[in-house]
Amino acid sequence: MDDDRRTFGAEFNPTLLKSFLDHSPIVAFVKDEAGRYLYINPAMEALFGVRAADVEGGEAGAWLPADLAHTVRRHDAQVLETGSPLESSTPVPLQGTATAQWKIVRFPFPAPDGRRLVGGVAVDVTDLYDAQARLAESEQRYRHLVESGQGLICTHDMEGRLLSVNHAALAMTGYTAEQVIGQTMRAVLSPISREVFSLYLERMEHVGHDAGMMFVQAANGRELAWKYRNVRIDEPGKPSYVLGHAQDVTELREAELQLRQLAMTDDLTGLLNRRGFLVNGSRVLQDAVTHEKGAAVFYVDIDGLKAINDEHGHDAGSTLIVAAAEAMKNSFRAADVLARIGGDEFVALVIVPPDDIATITNRLRWHVDKFNGGSGLAYPLAMSIGVSRYESGNRLTLEGLVNAADAAMYRHKRPGATGPA
């Protein structure tokens, strides 16, 4: 093998090297310390539309544009001064008006007679340069879209730590990037979303995408409702992460809640209406059934309201309706479900032991008497009350309890009555 290497080395003489460069598609040149070209290969001749015989022995400034010739001299001088190779990317004007981007590597080397020479090779990287420029432009447009768009965009790792958050999301929540980047998303979620966040991460790990509602706690304490659609991004050789996009639906959700509240609220008293009572009361009664608690429904009717309306006008009747509602609000607890379900009819669902029913009734009677003692009205507030009880094991529904309390109230209804049936 050593003999083969020596034979190959002997055959690889300067003539063979020149033939190699002459047939290479890569541009090649050699210059002396004064910047004069000692050699250019045919590829360089074709690039600039010159002949080696016309160029060799001449300096670059004689046939290159002034700005390019200046750059060439500066790079040659740097190579000779440092004694190290220099890589540069240079726009090179071609024949006509075309311009190409070339990657040029210059390097110093000694001539046999001791002179210092500069050699160089160059390749056309115009296509690569254009592709990089298009990519950079595309990235800039994407960055502008992310940063300036109104969509709420973030990325987080597979453990939920935030990697990036766009300006719109920061502005909406009131946080700064320094406050949230690197922190787990749990830190900015409201309790209802915080409780299920681990399940969300499991879905992202095993399914790769997820969509739904997420509730975020803003810096000022306000709960924001975000409708999100997130997807896991897997890139070769890099840790997976989640790209999240959300739309703020807080105002829509608040409007829906207000409409729902209006649809379930009595305008005059502020209590629930019949629909609101059935919706909220069913949930409370189901809780009582689940936990085997006792419950009761109070059915309250204002006595003589029609006669008062006829004699004193509907404003007088409205005054008594509001007074009855206030008496009930003051007699029942905040956890009890109160409603006005008719013109002069009220109901209340309470979760209490049976012994508490009398206590509540006495408290309601006391508030009615208090109103009558201080109202100065020519007509008193009088109520009839019926009560139905739910005990563990019976099968009465909420509507069944209301009907039973209504029947009990009518069985014992009498003018001025305030005691329960």
C-alpha positions as CSV (number, residue, x, y, z in Angstrom):
1,M,0.0,0.0,0.0
2,D,2.9,2.4,0.8
3,D,4.2,1.8,-2.7
4,D,0.8,2.6,-4.2
5,R,0.7,5.8,-2.2
6,R,4.2,6.9,-3.4
7,T,3.3,6.1,-7.0
8,F,0.1,8.1,-6.7
9,G,1.9,11.0,-5.1
10,A,4.5,11.0,-7.9
11,E,1.9,11.0,-10.6
12,F,-0.1,13.9,-8.9
13,N,2.1,16.7,-10.3
14,P,1.2,20.4,-10.9
15,T,0.1,19.6,-14.4
16,L,-2.5,17.1,-13.1
17,L,-3.6,19.7,-10.5
18,K,-4.1,22.4,-13.1
19,S,-6.1,20.0,-15.3
20,F,-8.2,19.1,-12.2
21,L,-9.0,22.8,-11.6
22,D,-9.6,23.6,-15.3
23,H,-12.3,20.9,-15.4
24,S,-13.9,21.7,-12.0
25,P,-17.3,23.4,-11.9
26,I,-16.1,25.2,-8.8
27,V,-14.6,28.6,-9.5
28,A,-10.9,28.7,-8.5
29,F,-8.2,31.4,-8.6
30,V,-4.7,32.3,-7.4
31,K,-3.4,35.8,-6.7
32,D,-0.1,37.3,-5.5
33,E,0.4,39.7,-2.6
34,A,-0.3,42.7,-4.9
35,G,-3.7,41.3,-5.8
36,R,-2.7,40.3,-9.3
37,Y,-4.4,37.2,-10.7
38,L,-1.9,34.4,-11.5
39,Y,-4.5,31.9,-12.4
40,I,-8.3,31.7,-13.0
41,N,-10.0,28.5,-14.1
42,P,-12.5,28.2,-17.0
43,A,-15.4,28.2,-14.5
44,M,-14.4,31.7,-13.4
45,E,-13.9,32.8,-17.0
46,A,-17.5,31.7,-17.8
47,L,-18.9,33.4,-14.7
48,F,-17.5,36.9,-15.5
49,G,-17.3,36.6,-19.3
50,V,-13.6,37.2,-19.4
51,R,-10.5,35.3,-20.7
52,A,-7.7,34.1,-18.5
53,A,-5.2,35.6,-20.9
54,D,-6.8,39.1,-20.4
55,V,-7.1,38.8,-16.7
56,E,-4.0,37.0,-15.5
57,G,-1.3,39.6,-14.4
58,G,-4.0,42.2,-13.8
59,E,-5.6,43.4,-10.6
60,A,-9.3,42.9,-9.8
61,G,-10.1,46.6,-10.0
62,A,-9.5,46.5,-13.7
63,W,-12.5,44.4,-14.6
64,L,-14.7,44.2,-11.5
65,P,-17.2,46.8,-10.3
66,A,-15.6,49.3,-7.9
67,D,-17.5,48.2,-4.8
68,L,-16.9,44.5,-5.4
69,A,-13.2,45.2,-6.3
70,H,-12.9,47.0,-2.9
71,T,-14.4,44.0,-1.1
72,V,-12.0,41.6,-2.9
73,R,-8.9,43.7,-1.9
74,R,-10.0,43.9,1.7
75,H,-10.6,40.2,2.0
76,D,-7.3,39.4,0.3
77,A,-5.4,41.7,2.7
78,Q,-7.1,40.1,5.7
79,V,-6.1,36.6,4.6
80,L,-2.5,37.7,4.2
81,E,-2.4,39.6,7.4
82,T,-3.9,36.9,9.6
83,G,-2.5,33.9,7.7
84,S,-5.8,32.2,8.2
85,P,-8.6,31.2,5.7
86,L,-11.6,33.5,5.3
87,E,-15.1,32.5,4.3
88,S,-17.4,35.1,2.9
89,S,-20.8,35.4,1.2
90,T,-20.7,38.0,-1.6
91,P,-23.2,39.2,-4.2
92,V,-21.5,38.9,-7.6
93,P,-22.8,40.7,-10.7
94,L,-23.1,38.5,-13.7
95,Q,-23.3,39.4,-17.4
96,G,-26.1,41.7,-18.0
97,T,-28.1,42.8,-14.9
98,A,-28.2,39.4,-13.1
99,T,-26.6,39.0,-9.6
100,A,-25.6,35.8,-7.9
101,Q,-24.7,35.0,-4.3
102,W,-21.4,33.2,-4.0
103,K,-19.7,31.5,-1.1
104,I,-16.0,32.2,-1.3
105,V,-13.2,30.6,0.7
106,R,-9.8,32.3,0.5
107,F,-6.7,30.8,2.1
108,P,-3.0,31.8,2.2
109,F,-0.3,29.4,0.8
110,P,3.4,29.8,-0.1
111,A,4.8,29.6,-3.6
112,P,7.9,27.5,-4.3
113,D,10.0,30.7,-4.5
114,G,8.8,31.9,-1.1
115,R,6.2,34.4,-2.2
116,R,2.9,34.5,-0.3
117,L,-0.1,33.8,-2.4
118,V,-3.9,33.8,-2.0
119,G,-5.9,30.9,-3.3
120,G,-9.6,30.8,-3.5
121,V,-12.5,28.6,-4.4
122,A,-16.1,29.7,-4.8
123,V,-19.5,28.1,-5.3
124,D,-22.8,29.5,-6.4
125,V,-25.2,29.5,-3.4
126,T,-27.9,31.7,-5.0
127,D,-30.6,29.1,-4.7
128,L,-29.8,28.4,-1.1
129,Y,-29.6,32.1,-0.3
130,D,-33.0,32.7,-2.0
131,A,-34.5,29.8,-0.1
132,Q,-33.1,31.1,3.2
133,A,-34.5,34.6,2.4
134,R,-37.9,33.2,1.6
135,L,-37.8,31.2,4.8
136,A,-36.8,34.2,6.9
137,E,-39.6,36.3,5.2
138,S,-42.1,33.5,6.0
139,E,-40.9,33.3,9.6
140,Q,-41.2,37.1,9.9
141,R,-44.7,37.0,8.6
142,Y,-45.6,34.2,10.9
143,R,-44.0,36.0,13.8
144,H,-45.9,39.2,12.9
145,L,-49.1,37.2,12.8
146,V,-48.5,35.6,16.1
147,E,-47.4,38.8,17.9
148,S,-49.9,41.2,16.3
149,G,-53.0,38.9,15.8
150,Q,-55.8,38.9,18.2
151,G,-55.7,35.1,18.5
152,L,-54.4,33.8,21.9
153,I,-51.3,31.7,21.1
154,C,-48.8,30.0,23.4
155,T,-46.5,27.0,23.5
156,H,-45.8,24.8,26.5
157,D,-43.8,21.7,27.1
158,M,-45.3,18.3,27.9
159,E,-45.3,19.1,31.6
160,G,-47.3,22.2,31.1
161,R,-44.5,24.8,31.5
162,L,-45.1,27.8,29.2
163,L,-42.4,28.3,26.6
164,S,-43.9,31.3,24.7
165,V,-47.0,33.5,24.9
166,N,-48.0,36.1,22.3
167,H,-48.7,39.7,23.0
168,A,-52.5,39.4,22.7
169,A,-52.6,36.7,25.4
170,L,-50.4,38.8,27.7
171,A,-52.4,41.9,27.1
172,M,-55.6,40.2,27.9
173,T,-54.4,38.5,31.1
174,G,-52.4,41.4,32.4
175,Y,-49.3,39.4,32.9
176,T,-45.8,40.1,31.6
177,A,-43.7,37.5,29.7
178,E,-41.3,37.4,32.7
179,Q,-44.1,36.4,35.0
180,V,-45.4,33.5,33.0
181,I,-42.6,32.1,30.8
182,G,-41.1,29.0,32.5
183,Q,-44.1,28.7,34.9
184,T,-46.6,25.9,34.7
185,M,-49.9,26.8,33.2
186,R,-51.6,25.8,36.5
187,A,-50.4,29.0,38.0
188,V,-52.6,31.1,35.7
189,L,-55.7,28.8,35.6
190,S,-58.8,29.2,37.7
191,P,-59.5,26.5,40.2
192,I,-62.1,24.7,38.0
193,S,-59.5,24.2,35.2
194,R,-56.6,23.6,37.5
195,E,-58.3,20.5,38.9
196,V,-58.5,18.9,35.5
197,F,-55.2,20.1,34.0
198,S,-53.4,16.8,34.6
199,L,-56.1,15.1,32.5
200,Y,-55.5,17.6,29.8
201,L,-51.8,16.8,29.8
202,E,-52.6,13.1,29.6
203,R,-54.7,13.7,26.5
204,M,-52.0,15.7,24.9
205,E,-49.4,13.0,25.6
206,H,-51.5,10.0,24.4
207,V,-53.9,11.6,21.8
208,G,-51.8,14.5,20.5
209,H,-54.6,17.1,20.4
210,D,-57.4,18.5,22.5
211,A,-60.1,21.1,22.4
212,G,-62.6,22.6,24.8
213,M,-63.0,25.4,27.4
214,M,-60.2,26.6,29.7
215,F,-60.8,29.1,32.4
216,V,-57.8,31.5,33.1
217,Q,-57.3,33.7,36.1
218,A,-56.2,37.1,34.9
219,A,-53.7,39.2,36.9
220,N,-56.6,41.3,38.3
221,G,-58.5,38.2,39.5
222,R,-61.1,38.2,36.7
223,E,-61.9,34.7,35.3
224,L,-61.5,34.5,31.6
225,A,-63.2,31.9,29.4
226,W,-61.0,30.7,26.5
227,K,-62.2,28.2,23.9
228,Y,-59.0,26.4,22.9
229,R,-57.8,23.9,20.3
230,N,-54.3,22.6,21.0
231,V,-52.0,20.2,19.2
232,R,-48.8,18.4,20.0
233,I,-45.8,19.2,17.8
234,D,-43.2,16.4,17.3
235,E,-39.9,17.4,15.6
236,P,-37.1,14.9,14.9
237,G,-34.4,15.1,17.6
238,K,-36.3,17.7,19.6
239,P,-38.5,17.4,22.7
240,S,-42.2,17.5,21.9
241,Y,-44.2,20.6,22.8
242,V,-47.8,21.8,22.5
243,L,-48.9,24.6,20.2
244,G,-52.0,26.2,21.7
245,H,-54.5,28.5,20.1
246,A,-57.5,30.0,21.9
247,Q,-60.3,32.4,21.4
248,D,-61.5,34.6,24.2
249,V,-65.3,34.0,24.8
250,T,-65.5,35.6,28.2
251,E,-68.0,38.3,27.1
252,L,-70.1,35.8,25.2
253,R,-70.2,33.5,28.2
254,E,-71.0,36.4,30.6
255,A,-73.8,37.5,28.3
256,E,-75.2,34.0,28.1
257,L,-75.1,33.7,31.9
258,Q,-76.9,37.1,32.2
259,L,-79.5,36.0,29.7
260,R,-79.9,32.7,31.5
261,Q,-80.2,34.6,34.8
262,L,-82.8,36.9,33.3
263,A,-84.7,34.0,32.0
264,M,-84.8,32.5,35.5
265,T,-85.3,35.6,37.6
266,D,-88.5,37.5,38.6
267,D,-88.1,41.1,37.6
268,L,-90.2,42.6,40.5
269,T,-88.6,40.7,43.5
270,G,-85.2,39.6,42.2
271,L,-86.1,36.0,43.3
272,L,-86.0,33.1,40.9
273,N,-89.0,32.5,38.8
274,R,-90.7,29.1,38.3
275,R,-88.1,27.9,35.7
276,G,-85.2,29.1,37.8
277,F,-86.6,27.3,40.9
278,L,-87.0,24.0,39.0
279,V,-83.5,24.2,37.6
280,N,-81.7,25.2,40.8
281,G,-84.0,23.3,43.1
282,S,-83.6,20.0,41.3
283,R,-79.9,20.2,41.7
284,V,-80.2,21.0,45.5
285,L,-82.8,18.2,46.0
286,Q,-80.6,15.7,44.2
287,D,-77.7,16.6,46.5
288,A,-80.0,15.9,49.5
289,V,-81.0,12.6,48.0
290,T,-77.4,11.6,47.4
291,H,-76.3,12.5,50.9
292,E,-79.5,11.2,52.5
293,K,-80.5,14.6,54.0
294,G,-84.0,15.8,54.9
295,A,-85.6,18.5,52.8
296,A,-88.8,20.6,52.8
297,V,-90.7,22.8,50.4
298,F,-92.6,25.9,51.8
299,Y,-95.4,27.1,49.7
300,V,-96.4,30.7,50.6
301,D,-99.4,32.6,49.4
302,I,-100.2,36.3,50.0
303,D,-103.8,36.5,51.4
304,G,-106.2,38.9,49.8
305,L,-103.9,40.3,47.2
306,K,-106.6,40.5,44.5
307,A,-108.9,42.6,46.8
308,I,-106.0,44.9,47.7
309,N,-105.2,45.4,44.0
310,D,-108.9,46.1,43.3
311,E,-109.3,48.6,46.1
312,H,-105.9,50.3,46.3
313,G,-104.4,49.7,42.9
314,H,-101.7,47.4,41.5
315,D,-98.9,49.5,43.0
316,A,-100.2,48.6,46.4
317,G,-100.2,45.0,45.4
318,S,-96.7,45.2,44.1
319,T,-95.6,46.8,47.5
320,L,-96.9,43.7,49.3
321,I,-95.3,41.3,46.8
322,V,-91.9,43.0,47.4
323,A,-92.4,43.0,51.1
324,A,-93.3,39.3,51.1
325,A,-90.1,38.6,49.1
326,E,-88.0,40.5,51.6
327,A,-89.6,38.7,54.5
328,M,-88.7,35.4,52.9
329,K,-85.1,36.5,52.0
330,N,-84.6,37.4,55.7
331,S,-86.2,34.2,57.0
332,F,-84.4,31.6,54.8
333,R,-80.7,31.0,54.4
334,A,-78.6,32.0,51.4
335,A,-78.2,28.3,50.5
336,D,-82.0,27.8,50.3
337,V,-83.7,28.1,47.0
338,L,-86.4,30.9,46.9
339,A,-88.7,31.7,44.1
340,R,-91.8,33.7,43.1
341,I,-93.8,31.2,40.9
342,G,-97.0,33.2,40.5
343,G,-98.6,36.5,41.1
344,D,-99.0,36.0,44.8
345,E,-97.3,32.7,45.3
346,F,-93.8,31.9,46.6
347,V,-91.9,28.7,47.2
348,A,-88.7,27.8,49.1
349,L,-86.7,24.6,49.1
350,V,-84.7,24.0,52.3
351,I,-82.3,21.2,53.3
352,V,-83.1,20.9,57.0
353,P,-83.8,18.4,59.8
354,P,-87.6,18.2,60.4
355,D,-87.3,20.2,63.7
356,D,-86.0,23.3,61.9
357,I,-89.3,23.7,60.0
358,A,-91.0,25.3,62.9
359,T,-88.0,27.6,63.5
360,I,-88.2,28.9,59.9
361,T,-91.9,29.4,60.1
362,N,-91.7,31.4,63.3
363,R,-88.9,33.5,61.8
364,L,-91.0,34.2,58.7
365,R,-94.0,35.2,60.9
366,W,-91.8,37.5,62.9
367,H,-90.6,39.3,59.7
368,V,-94.2,39.7,58.5
369,D,-95.2,41.2,61.8
370,K,-92.2,43.5,61.7
371,F,-93.2,44.8,58.3
372,N,-96.8,45.3,59.3
373,G,-95.8,47.2,62.5
374,G,-93.7,49.7,60.6
375,S,-95.2,50.0,57.1
376,G,-97.9,52.5,57.9
377,L,-100.1,50.9,55.2
378,A,-103.9,50.6,55.5
379,Y,-103.7,47.0,54.4
380,P,-101.5,44.4,56.2
381,L,-99.3,41.7,54.7
382,A,-100.8,38.3,55.5
383,M,-99.6,34.9,54.3
384,S,-100.8,31.3,54.2
385,I,-98.1,28.7,54.4
386,G,-98.0,25.0,53.4
387,V,-95.1,22.6,53.9
388,S,-94.3,19.3,52.4
389,R,-91.4,17.2,53.6
390,Y,-88.9,15.0,51.8
391,E,-87.6,12.1,53.9
392,S,-84.9,9.7,52.8
393,G,-86.5,6.8,50.9
394,N,-89.6,8.5,49.5
395,R,-90.0,9.1,45.8
396,L,-91.4,12.6,45.6
397,T,-89.8,14.8,42.9
398,L,-89.4,18.5,43.3
399,E,-92.6,19.2,41.4
400,G,-94.3,16.6,43.6
401,L,-93.1,18.4,46.7
402,V,-94.3,21.7,45.4
403,N,-97.8,20.3,44.6
404,A,-98.0,18.7,48.0
405,A,-97.0,21.9,49.8
406,D,-99.6,23.8,47.6
407,A,-102.3,21.4,48.6
408,A,-101.3,21.7,52.3
409,M,-101.4,25.5,52.1
410,Y,-105.0,25.5,50.6
411,R,-106.3,23.1,53.2
412,H,-105.3,25.5,55.9
413,K,-105.7,28.8,54.1
414,R,-107.6,31.4,56.0
415,P,-107.5,35.2,56.0
416,G,-104.5,36.6,57.9
417,A,-103.0,33.2,58.5
418,T,-99.2,33.0,58.9
419,G,-98.8,29.5,60.3
420,P,-97.8,26.5,58.3
421,A,-100.2,23.7,57.3
